[in-house]
Amino acid sequence: MLKRDLVKKVSFLQDASQELVQDLCLEMRAEVATPGDIIVRAGEIGRHVYFIGRGTVEVTTPDGATVLASLSDSDFFGELTLLHRGVRTATVQAISYCDLYVLDDEAFDRTLSRYPEFEEHIRQVAEQRPVLPDTSGVDGPARSAWVLHVLCVAPSPYRRGGLIMRVPTQRLFFVVSLVLLAGPVSSQEAGPTGPNPYDIISGWPTSFAGAGFAWGGNSGVYAESPDRIIVLQRGETRLPDPMPDGFEGFVGSIGINALSGQGRTWQNCIYVVDGDGNILEVWDQWDYLFAGTEGPGPHRIRVSPYDPERRIWVIHETGHQIFVFSNDGKELLMTLGEKNVPGQDETHFGLPQDVAFLPDGRILIADGYENGRVMVMDADAKYLTEFGERGEGLGQFNVVHGIAVGPDGRIFVVDRDNLRVQVFSQTNGGSYHPEFAPVEEWTGFGMPLDIMISGDRVWVTDLRPAKIVQLDLDGNRQYSFNLPTEGPFRYLEMHSFAVDSDGNLYGADNQNARIQKFVPKAGIDRSLLVGQGYARR
């Protein structure tokens, strides 16, 4: 249903029959763009139209100096190439990782030939639409208008006061959203940047996948102790046959981005290793919970520091569910949400992303990718209240990707696609039904993914480039270090991270599809190391 709705948004296909639309959908191929990828380059001959299933791209002038527009879920661009095969006049770059559906001109023509009446309609449309001139000598708004027209981006009917409002629908992730940008995103002081204070352990953990399989996207990690690390992965990946050269034990080494879903199998989604990387447990009895969903699958794994039973919380993003397991993984104690049924009421989620815990037992649900809110539940996971909505203002969210609790009851929210962290306080002294008010926003991130509070420090995993950023509780940057992006320890992203009581850091790469262990360098200044998560004592 998603592809059909996307295709019907193209103006000259709105009157197409359901049969034609279905045939076009069958011709589409899925692609994944990672942050920084150039999807369309100015000056190229356009032969593809792109539909954004999920993610954010920026449209820029050919020199990349000016951002003309930001496009996201359910937007599309490039469909005029199906009519004119013209030269691209702008560059389109992925800002987040993007799920794209791509239709090329040959597939379009091949499909259209089976519908001669509509083929004639398209021919007439092509004759009526002008081939736009080169605009290299045109400046300002006029050039932006020409470029956006070539890219086939129309102003959204949901614009309000300069902000594009997202309107929920039943079967789409989001409706068309177009934000025209006046300038670059504001940023805070970058702060000092230095070398990685850790050594990365080679060959950790030991693979236990069967012949012909490798890790899937490693999306979450929880370090209960230095000898018990619980890892969440989005199934395993079936390796191609024949195997390409250069395989290093993870699919990213042979050019497969695990987010694309290529070869995904719903097996061994939760596993436990010791400090040496040896497999201790595989919770494959729960794999069925993740099967039968469209999309990447489970997203985060957390444990409340205030729970004496140390129950394991697993956020199943694309299933719109949250599972709570006994610490040994033998029992499923609680299921929140309804499988494959998104919603925005008190008992449903819309692609939930994360969970955090308050000292009094209340639970905070980052909900999430489709919804723009934080849900507040009591200790029995019953709905109490919520805060936030979709948007770009203070207290609004555009993908609530991570959440953490710090001193004085402050809540730190990773507002991913707004490229910031927002800080909230409880306004009536922390009683059981408080109001949560936004206090400030910390900007200047490339794309923040996960967050951890420890003592008087905040750590954020970030992109563009992949790195870890340390801040104080006022948002002042204290230290950052880049993650390797080349060589055997390379990262595409550190989607989740955790620290054990010995100070070892574990970083899950959701795209390269593996997890790595970081051990503090000998004699390193301990203030540069990521600390364990905050818990009020």
Secondary structure, DSSP 8 states (H G I E B T S, - for coil): -HHHHHHTTSGGGTT--HHHHHHHHHH-EEEEE-TT-EEE-TTSB--EEEEEEE--EEEE-TTS-SEEEEE-TT-EE-TTHHHH--B--SEEEESS-EEEEEEEHHHHHHHHTT-HHHHHHHHHHHHHS------TT--HHHHHHHHHHHTT----TTEETTEE-----SSSS----EE--SS---------B---SEEE-TT-S-----TTEEE--EEEEEEEETTEEEEEES-EEE--SS--TT--SSGGGGT--GGG-TTEE----EEEE-TT--EEEE-GGGGGGTTT-SSS-EEEEE--TT-TT--EEEEETTTTEEEEE-TTSS-EEEEESBTTB--SSSS--SS--EEEE-TTS-EEEEE-SSS-EEEEE-TTS-EEEEE--BSSSTT-BS-EEEEEE-GGG-EEEEEGGGTEEEEEEETTTT-SS--EEEEEEE---S---EEEEETTEEEEEETTTTEEEEEETTS-EEEEEE---SSTT--S---EEEE-TT--EEEEETTTTEEEEEEE-TT--GGGS--------
